[in-house]
């Protein structure tokens, strides 16, 4: 696993040995939990075009609405 982006206490973008891009986001307030999703094709394309700023925006969207991404959770 290769770490591409690391914003401590917020999010990390990882690339697996198979080339999967995984976004880990710290969510919650009182009870903090880590939500990891795999970037879909559109998100990958946006990351390739826009870079780290896109990942930061995506991480904030996940953090603001984790229920909207929970179905994509990677265990």
Buried (B, 14 or more C-beta within 10 A) or exposed (E): EEEBBEBEEEBBBBBEEEEEBBBBBBBEEEEEEEBBBBBEEEBBEBBEEEEEEBBBEBBEEBBEEBEEBEEBEEE
